[in-house]
Amino acid sequence: MMSNSGLNKFLNYIPMPEMSEEMMQVMSGFVAIKWIFPLVAIVEIIAGILIAIPKTKALGAIVILPVMVGIVIHHAVHDVETIGIALVLFGINIWAIVANWHKYLILIK
């Protein structure tokens, strides 16, 4: 899902849903910051690939965590009607982190 979302930022193959006036202003701000969408897209693609490979799942879950937090906050503040899928993906991300917690202990010690 994350790799697909990242690829869509470059290739625009999934049509954008109708947006409110507030969302149009937010998106205009993102577009004005020319580097933000490519950065998020690259992080999504890389993290999605890492999560898909069992050996690197723990790394992918940590790499995508800041993006997921941003997505959930964005939906909570600007587009609460569509927060459902963001919460599901965030829950899966947290589950992947908890399931691989033993791999992060080395970083904490």
FIKEZA-330977 format. One line per field, with one value per atom (N, C-alpha, C, O): x, y, z; residue number from 1; atom name. Coordinates in pm, 1 decimal. Each point is the difference from the previous one (the first is absolute). Layout:
<sites>
px: (X, ...)
py: (Y, ...)
pz: (Z, ...)
i: (NUM, ...)
at: (CA, ...)
</sites>
This chain:
<sites>
px: (83.2, -83.2, 87.6, -27.3, 131.5, 85.3, 79.5, 10.6, 44.4, 74.3, -91.8, 39.8, -161.8, -98.0, -30.1, -7.3, -9.8, -26.7, 117.8, -18.7, 139.8, 118.6, 12.9, 31.0, -54.5, 6.6, -106.0, 24.3, -142.5, -106.9, 37.4, -45.8, 127.4, 43.0, 84.7, 1.9, 67.2, 79.7, -78.5, 14.3, -97.1, -64.0, -145.9, -54.4, -9.2, -138.7, -97.7, -74.5, 74.0, -91.3, -127.1, -91.7, 83.9, -121.7, -63.2, 64.5, -188.5, -61.2, -20.1, -30.7, 48.7, -20.0, -149.0, -74.6, 30.2, -141.7, -30.7, 91.1, -218.7, -40.8, 56.5, -1.6, 51.1, 57.6, -76.6, -50.6, 43.7, -62.0, 91.1, 114.8, -166.9, 79.4, 122.3, 108.9, -127.6, 112.0, 107.6, 119.0, -160.8, 96.2, 72.4, 118.3, -188.4, 64.6, 110.6, 106.0, -129.4, 101.7, 119.4, 115.0, -143.1, 107.5, 83.1, 123.0, -188.4, 71.2, 79.9, 109.2, -162.5, 74.1, 129.1, 103.6, -111.4, 119.9, 103.1, 119.4, -166.5, 91.6, 64.7, 119.1, -196.9, 52.6, 101.7, 99.1, -124.5, 92.6, 135.6, 103.2, -103.6, 125.9, 40.3, -37.8, 111.7, 24.2, 66.2, -16.7, 89.7, 73.2, -79.5, 40.9, -152.7, -68.3, -64.2, 16.7, -89.4, -64.3, 101.6, -17.1, 122.7, 99.4, 67.2, 25.1, 4.0, 61.2, -92.5, 41.9, -167.0, -96.6, -18.9, -7.7, 0.2, -18.2, 116.3, -21.4, 143.2, 117.6, 1.9, 30.0, -62.1, -5.1, -108.0, 22.8, -139.3, -108.0, 40.4, -26.2, 89.1, 41.8, 103.2, -13.2, 115.9, 106.3, -54.8, 28.5, -106.8, -55.2, -94.1, 0.7, -81.2, -89.7, 75.4, -40.8, 149.9, 83.5, 64.0, 1.9, 50.5, 63.1, -99.5, 34.5, -157.2, -101.4, -38.3, -32.2, 35.4, -38.1, 103.2, -32.8, 155.6, 106.3, 8.2, 30.2, -56.3, -3.5, 124.8, -11.5, 128.1, 124.3, 12.3, 65.3, -126.8, 13.5, -130.6, -11.7, -85.6, -130.1, 13.9, -66.7, 151.8, 18.0, 54.5, -45.2, 139.9, 55.5, -105.6, -12.3, -63.1, -105.6, -105.0, -48.2, 12.3, -101.1, 47.4, -79.0, 207.0, 54.2, 14.2, -26.9, 68.3, 17.4, -133.2, -3.9, -104.5, -129.4, -73.4, -96.1, 137.7, -71.2, -19.4, -112.3, 213.6, -24.9, -100.2, -79.1, 82.7, -95.8, -140.9, -94.5, 80.6, -131.5, -55.0, -119.3, 204.7, -44.6, -50.2, -104.9, 178.3, -42.7, -132.1, -83.9, 64.6, -124.4, -117.6, -104.5, 120.6, -109.0, -32.7, -117.3, 218.4, -24.6, -66.1, -93.3, 140.7, -59.9, -148.9, -82.0, 47.1, -141.3, -79.7, -114.5, 172.6, -70.9, -30.8, -104.0, 193.6, -16.7, -78.6, -87.1, 116.3, -55.0, -106.9, -80.5, 77.9, -87.4, -45.3, 26.4, -94.6, -33.5, -92.5, -2.0, -73.6, -90.7, 75.0, -54.6, 177.6, 75.9, 113.5, 97.2, -107.7, 107.8, 5.5, 100.6, -205.9, -8.4, 117.4, 63.6, -32.6, 108.7, 134.1, 89.2, -74.8, 124.3, 18.3, 111.1, -218.8, 9.0, 29.9, 75.6, -133.8, 27.9, 147.6, 65.7, -13.6, 141.5, 92.2, 104.7, -143.1, 79.6, 0.2, 103.5, -218.4, -8.4, 88.5, 66.7, -65.8, 86.3, 146.4, 81.5, -48.5, 136.9, 42.0, 109.4, -196.8, 30.5, 12.5, 88.6, -177.1, 7.9, 134.7, 61.6, -15.6, 128.7, 115.0, 95.6, -104.2, 104.8, -0.7, 105.4, -223.3, -10.0, 46.7, 70.2, -107.9, 38.5, 151.3, 54.3, 12.0, 145.0, 77.6, 115.2, -177.7, 60.3, 138.6, 89.1, -71.3, 129.1, 114.0, 115.4, -146.3, 103.3, 40.8, 109.2, -194.8, 32.2, 74.5, 60.4, -63.0, 62.8, 150.2, 55.8, 8.8, 142.8, 24.9, 101.2, -192.5, 16.0, -17.0, 59.9, -140.7, -28.4, 109.8, 30.3, 28.4, 102.0, 128.7, 94.2)
py: (-119.7, 119.7, 126.1, 95.4, -96.4, 118.5, 21.4, 112.8, -219.0, 14.1, 49.4, 83.5, -134.5, 42.5, 149.8, 73.1, -29.0, 141.4, 87.4, 107.3, -155.0, 74.8, 6.4, 105.4, -217.9, -1.2, 90.8, 65.1, -61.3, 85.3, 147.9, 78.1, -39.0, 140.2, 39.1, 116.5, -213.3, 27.0, -23.1, 76.5, -180.9, -41.9, 43.3, -3.8, 44.2, 50.1, -93.6, 43.9, -170.9, -94.8, -25.5, -64.9, 114.4, -10.7, 139.0, 94.8, -80.8, 133.6, 54.5, -74.6, 204.5, 66.9, 16.9, 35.7, -60.8, 21.9, 149.3, 82.6, -49.3, 139.1, 50.8, -70.8, 193.6, 58.4, 125.2, 74.6, -54.1, 121.7, 118.8, -17.1, 136.8, 122.1, 0.9, 39.7, -83.5, -5.2, -96.6, 30.8, -148.5, -97.3, 51.7, -28.4, 104.2, 59.9, 96.2, 4.4, 71.8, 92.3, -76.3, 37.4, -145.2, -81.2, -60.5, 4.8, -61.2, -60.7, 103.8, -29.7, 150.7, 107.7, 30.7, 27.4, -32.3, 21.7, -109.4, 27.6, -153.2, -111.2, 11.8, -27.1, 67.1, 14.4, 114.6, -8.2, 115.2, 113.5, -39.5, 52.9, -146.1, -52.7, -114.4, -114.6, 142.8, -93.2, -131.3, -99.5, 94.8, -120.0, -94.4, -114.8, 158.8, -81.3, -125.5, -108.2, 119.0, -117.8, -102.7, -118.8, 159.8, -100.8, -68.4, -120.5, 195.8, -59.8, -103.2, -112.2, 149.6, -92.6, -121.6, -112.9, 134.9, -110.7, -98.2, -121.2, 171.8, -86.9, -78.8, -119.4, 186.0, -69.3, -108.6, -110.8, 141.5, -98.9, -120.2, -114.1, 138.0, -109.4, -88.3, -122.4, 184.6, -76.6, -76.8, -118.7, 185.8, -67.2, -112.8, -105.7, 126.2, -105.4, -122.7, -112.6, 133.0, -112.8, -69.0, -122.9, 202.0, -57.6, -82.2, -107.4, 156.5, -72.1, -130.2, -98.6, 97.4, -119.7, -112.6, -116.5, 150.1, -100.2, -38.0, 85.6, -211.1, -38.3, 39.7, 41.8, -54.3, 30.0, 149.4, 34.4, 54.4, 144.4, 66.2, 122.6, -203.3, 53.1, 99.3, 103.5, -133.3, 87.9, 136.6, 102.9, -101.2, 125.5, 79.4, 121.0, -187.8, 67.2, 62.0, 110.1, -180.5, 51.8, 127.4, 92.0, -85.7, 121.9, 112.1, 115.9, -148.1, 102.8, 66.8, 121.4, -197.1, 56.2, 65.5, 73.3, -96.9, 53.5, 152.1, 44.8, 36.7, 145.8, 41.4, 92.1, -159.3, 30.6, -36.5, 75.4, -191.1, -43.6, 95.1, 30.3, 16.4, 97.1, 125.8, 53.2, -5.7, 117.6, -21.7, 90.0, -206.9, -31.4, -0.2, 57.8, -122.4, -6.3, 139.8, 35.7, 42.8, 136.9, 84.1, 75.4, -87.9, 74.5, -31.7, 91.1, -218.9, -38.6, 45.3, 42.8, -51.4, 41.3, 149.8, 42.6, 36.4, 145.2, 49.2, 85.9, -138.9, 57.5, -84.8, 54.0, -184.3, -86.9, -120.6, -114.5, 141.2, -105.3, -107.2, -112.5, 144.4, -98.0, -119.1, -110.2, 130.3, -106.9, -53.1, -54.4, 69.0, -42.6, -151.5, -52.3, -18.4, -143.8, -79.1, -73.3, 85.8, -78.3, 41.9, -83.1, 211.6, 46.5, -67.1, -40.3, 28.1, -65.4, -148.8, -55.6, -8.9, -142.1, -19.8, -87.5, 168.0, -12.1, 34.8, -62.4, 162.2, 37.0, -115.6, -30.5, -33.0, -115.0, -114.6, -64.1, 38.0, -104.5, 36.2, -86.6, 213.7, 46.5, -21.3, -49.5, 87.0, -19.4, -149.3, -40.5, -41.1, -144.8, -54.0, -82.3, 128.3, -45.9, 41.7, -75.6, 194.1, 46.2, -85.0, -44.9, 22.6, -80.9, -142.8, -58.2, 2.1, -137.1, -15.2, -108.9, 216.7, -4.4, 75.4, 37.8, -16.0, 81.8, -50.4, 79.7, -210.1, -56.9, 46.6, 5.4, 27.2, 47.0, 144.7, 42.1, 33.6, 139.6, 13.9, 104.2, -206.4, 8.7, 28.2, 65.9, -114.3, 25.3, 150.3, 50.7, 20.2, 144.9, 75.5, 105.8, -159.2, 68.1, -26.1, 87.0, -205.1, -36.2, 76.1, -20.0)
pz: (0.0, 0.0, 0.0, -72.8, 154.4, 8.3, -128.9, -48.2, -7.1, -125.8, -111.0, -81.2, 77.6, -99.3, 15.7, -98.8, 221.8, 24.7, -43.9, -57.2, 85.0, -42.2, -151.1, -55.6, -11.3, -146.5, -61.6, -101.7, 164.3, -52.1, 5.5, -83.4, 179.5, 7.7, -122.2, -39.6, -19.3, -119.6, -129.0, -95.4, 91.6, -124.9, -13.6, -110.3, 218.1, -0.7, -71.2, -87.6, 123.8, -63.2, 80.3, -50.3, 174.4, 80.3, 4.8, 44.8, -89.8, -1.4, 141.9, 93.1, -79.2, 129.3, 25.6, -91.2, 214.4, 32.2, 9.5, 5.0, -2.5, 19.5, 132.0, 100.7, -102.1, 120.7, 40.6, -83.8, 213.9, 52.0, -28.9, -41.0, 62.7, -21.3, 91.5, -41.3, 165.2, 94.9, -48.4, 6.8, -55.8, -50.9, -123.4, -19.1, -65.1, -117.5, 43.2, -62.5, 167.5, 50.4, 56.7, -23.0, 97.6, 55.5, -112.6, 4.4, -104.6, -112.2, -78.3, -48.6, 36.1, -67.0, 75.2, -60.6, 193.2, 81.0, -22.0, -11.9, 6.4, -25.2, -137.4, -15.3, -84.2, -135.2, -6.0, -72.4, 149.1, 1.6, 56.8, -41.5, 136.7, 54.4, -91.7, 24.4, -126.3, -109.5, 40.7, -70.6, 179.3, 38.0, 90.0, 17.6, 39.7, 101.2, -59.0, 56.3, -167.3, -58.7, -49.8, 27.0, -99.0, -40.7, 119.5, -4.1, 109.8, 118.5, 63.3, 28.6, -6.7, 59.3, -91.0, 48.6, -178.4, -95.0, 7.4, 3.0, -0.1, 5.9, 130.5, 0.3, 110.8, 129.6, -2.4, 48.6, -104.4, -8.5, -84.8, 38.2, -151.5, -88.4, 68.9, 1.4, 55.6, 66.5, 119.2, 16.1, 67.4, 118.7, -39.8, 63.1, -166.1, -46.1, -45.8, 28.5, -98.7, -44.7, 120.3, 7.9, 85.5, 119.4, 81.6, 49.4, -34.9, 76.2, -70.2, 66.3, -197.6, -75.7, 12.2, -22.8, 58.3, 14.5, 148.0, 83.1, -48.5, 141.8, 80.0, 115.2, -174.1, 72.0, 34.5, 98.5, -177.6, 21.3, 45.4, -2.2, 43.1, 42.4, 115.3, 0.3, 97.0, 116.2, -43.3, 50.1, -140.8, -50.4, -75.5, 19.1, -104.1, -75.6, 90.3, -26.8, 134.2, 93.3, 67.9, 20.9, 13.7, 63.4, -102.7, 31.6, -152.5, -104.0, -32.8, -20.1, 14.3, -40.4, 116.5, -23.2, 147.9, 115.9, -3.6, 23.2, -50.6, -3.7, -108.0, 20.4, -133.6, -106.2, 45.3, -23.0, 87.4, 48.0, 106.0, 0.1, 89.6, 100.7, -69.7, 36.3, -135.3, -76.0, -72.0, -3.8, -52.7, -70.8, 96.3, -29.7, 145.6, 98.1, 52.5, 10.7, 21.7, 48.9, -108.4, 27.9, -150.3, -111.3, -12.0, -11.2, 13.5, -11.3, 121.4, -14.2, 132.8, 121.8, -1.7, 50.1, -106.9, 0.1, -121.6, 13.9, -132.4, -123.4, -69.5, -75.9, 100.0, -79.7, 82.1, -36.7, 147.6, 96.0, -59.2, 50.0, -154.0, -60.2, -58.9, -5.3, -38.6, -65.5, 87.5, -52.3, 183.3, 89.3, 18.2, 47.9, -84.7, 23.7, -53.2, 75.8, -203.9, -59.3, 60.4, 16.9, 15.4, 63.4, 135.8, 34.6, 42.5, 131.2, -13.6, 79.7, -179.5, -22.7, -34.5, 56.4, -148.3, -38.1, 115.8, 17.1, 63.0, 117.4, 100.7, 59.2, -40.1, 89.1, -46.3, 81.2, -211.8, -55.3, 22.4, 31.9, -48.4, 22.1, 145.7, 27.0, 65.9, 142.1, 31.2, 75.3, -133.0, 20.2, -48.3, 67.7, -184.6, -53.9, 91.1, 17.8, 39.4, 92.6, 127.1, 45.0, 12.9, 122.5, -25.9, 82.7, -195.3, -32.5, -17.5, 18.3, -53.2, -22.0, 107.2, -21.3, 135.6, 105.1, 40.5, 29.1, -27.3, 38.7, -92.3, 42.5, -164.5, -93.3, 29.5, -38.2, 104.9, 32.1, 131.3, 25.2, 59.1, 132.1, -9.4, 87.7, -191.0, -20.2, -13.1, 48.4, -113.3, -17.9, 130.9, 19.2, 70.0, 125.5, 103.5, 81.6, -84.8, 100.1, -17.3, 76.6)
i: (1, 1, 1, 1, 2, 2, 2, 2, 3, 3, 3, 3, 4, 4, 4, 4, 5, 5, 5, 5, 6, 6, 6, 6, 7, 7, 7, 7, 8, 8, 8, 8, 9, 9, 9, 9, 10, 10, 10, 10, 11, 11, 11, 11, 12, 12, 12, 12, 13, 13, 13, 13, 14, 14, 14, 14, 15, 15, 15, 15, 16, 16, 16, 16, 17, 17, 17, 17, 18, 18, 18, 18, 19, 19, 19, 19, 20, 20, 20, 20, 21, 21, 21, 21, 22, 22, 22, 22, 23, 23, 23, 23, 24, 24, 24, 24, 25, 25, 25, 25, 26, 26, 26, 26, 27, 27, 27, 27, 28, 28, 28, 28, 29, 29, 29, 29, 30, 30, 30, 30, 31, 31, 31, 31, 32, 32, 32, 32, 33, 33, 33, 33, 34, 34, 34, 34, 35, 35, 35, 35, 36, 36, 36, 36, 37, 37, 37, 37, 38, 38, 38, 38, 39, 39, 39, 39, 40, 40, 40, 40, 41, 41, 41, 41, 42, 42, 42, 42, 43, 43, 43, 43, 44, 44, 44, 44, 45, 45, 45, 45, 46, 46, 46, 46, 47, 47, 47, 47, 48, 48, 48, 48, 49, 49, 49, 49, 50, 50, 50, 50, 51, 51, 51, 51, 52, 52, 52, 52, 53, 53, 53, 53, 54, 54, 54, 54, 55, 55, 55, 55, 56, 56, 56, 56, 57, 57, 57, 57, 58, 58, 58, 58, 59, 59, 59, 59, 60, 60, 60, 60, 61, 61, 61, 61, 62, 62, 62, 62, 63, 63, 63, 63, 64, 64, 64, 64, 65, 65, 65, 65, 66, 66, 66, 66, 67, 67, 67, 67, 68, 68, 68, 68, 69, 69, 69, 69, 70, 70, 70, 70, 71, 71, 71, 71, 72, 72, 72, 72, 73, 73, 73, 73, 74, 74, 74, 74, 75, 75, 75, 75, 76, 76, 76, 76, 77, 77, 77, 77, 78, 78, 78, 78, 79, 79, 79, 79, 80, 80, 80, 80, 81, 81, 81, 81, 82, 82, 82, 82, 83, 83, 83, 83, 84, 84, 84, 84, 85, 85, 85, 85, 86, 86, 86, 86, 87, 87, 87, 87, 88, 88, 88, 88, 89, 89, 89, 89, 90, 90, 90, 90, 91, 91, 91, 91, 92, 92, 92, 92, 93, 93, 93, 93, 94, 94, 94, 94, 95, 95, 95, 95, 96, 96, 96, 96, 97, 97, 97, 97, 98, 98, 98, 98, 99, 99, 99, 99, 100, 100, 100, 100, 101, 101, 101, 101, 102, 102, 102, 102, 103, 103, 103, 103, 104, 104, 104, 104, 105, 105, 105, 105, 106, 106, 106, 106, 107, 107, 107, 107, 108, 108, 108, 108, 109, 109, 109, 109)
at: (N, CA, C, O, N, CA, C, O, N, CA, C, O, N, CA, C, O, N, CA, C, O, N, CA, C, O, N, CA, C, O, N, CA, C, O, N, CA, C, O, N, CA, C, O, N, CA, C, O, N, CA, C, O, N, CA, C, O, N, CA, C, O, N, CA, C, O, N, CA, C, O, N, CA, C, O, N, CA, C, O, N, CA, C, O, N, CA, C, O, N, CA, C, O, N, CA, C, O, N, CA, C, O, N, CA, C, O, N, CA, C, O, N, CA, C, O, N, CA, C, O, N, CA, C, O, N, CA, C, O, N, CA, C, O, N, CA, C, O, N, CA, C, O, N, CA, C, O, N, CA, C, O, N, CA, C, O, N, CA, C, O, N, CA, C, O, N, CA, C, O, N, CA, C, O, N, CA, C, O, N, CA, C, O, N, CA, C, O, N, CA, C, O, N, CA, C, O, N, CA, C, O, N, CA, C, O, N, CA, C, O, N, CA, C, O, N, CA, C, O, N, CA, C, O, N, CA, C, O, N, CA, C, O, N, CA, C, O, N, CA, C, O, N, CA, C, O, N, CA, C, O, N, CA, C, O, N, CA, C, O, N, CA, C, O, N, CA, C, O, N, CA, C, O, N, CA, C, O, N, CA, C, O, N, CA, C, O, N, CA, C, O, N, CA, C, O, N, CA, C, O, N, CA, C, O, N, CA, C, O, N, CA, C, O, N, CA, C, O, N, CA, C, O, N, CA, C, O, N, CA, C, O, N, CA, C, O, N, CA, C, O, N, CA, C, O, N, CA, C, O, N, CA, C, O, N, CA, C, O, N, CA, C, O, N, CA, C, O, N, CA, C, O, N, CA, C, O, N, CA, C, O, N, CA, C, O, N, CA, C, O, N, CA, C, O, N, CA, C, O, N, CA, C, O, N, CA, C, O, N, CA, C, O, N, CA, C, O, N, CA, C, O, N, CA, C, O, N, CA, C, O, N, CA, C, O, N, CA, C, O, N, CA, C, O, N, CA, C, O, N, CA, C, O, N, CA, C, O, N, CA, C, O, N, CA, C, O, N, CA, C, O, N, CA, C, O, N, CA, C, O, N, CA, C, O, N, CA, C, O)
</sites>
